[in-house]
Amino acid sequence: MPNSRKKRASSTYENRRNNYYIEGSAAPRIELEPEIGQPRKALSVSARRNREKAHHMSLGYVIFLVAALLVAGFFVMQYLQLQSKLTSQIKQISSMESQLNKLKMDNDEEYNRILNSVDLEEVKRVAIGELGMVYASEGQIVMYESVGNDYMRKVAAND
């Protein structure tokens, strides 16, 4: 009696489909599509022609594709250069902002130190005692209305 042992099909497609057994040692080989693992179907004439056309490209089409690739590559390189330049400028701006903040803090600290070091009573004593300054009398004070943040200068003295 020939080999009566049952053999399980090795194709994953067949395993999924029926899980059936084939008698004998020579199972038929099923050609599968490499991309999808399904059995090949017979192609129509138009489908065969389309596939043949897809495999053959004319010289003009190849030149067009190369030109399109070069143009796309050029724009990608320009984009990457601009992106790199923008990144370096952002880093530079950040560095300058931190430097500005440090200088502002140093300036504020120095201003407060100077204000705290001036003794206004000593200034008043020197101005009145040593320099002979006096307080202004009622008729010497003239009030002006200021328009904005400008300053005024008195050009001629009214005696």
Summary of the structure (lengths in Angstrom):
residues: 159
radius of gyration: 47.2
end to end distance: 145.1
largest distance: 145.1
contacts: 236
relative contact order: 0.04
helix: 57%
strand: 5%
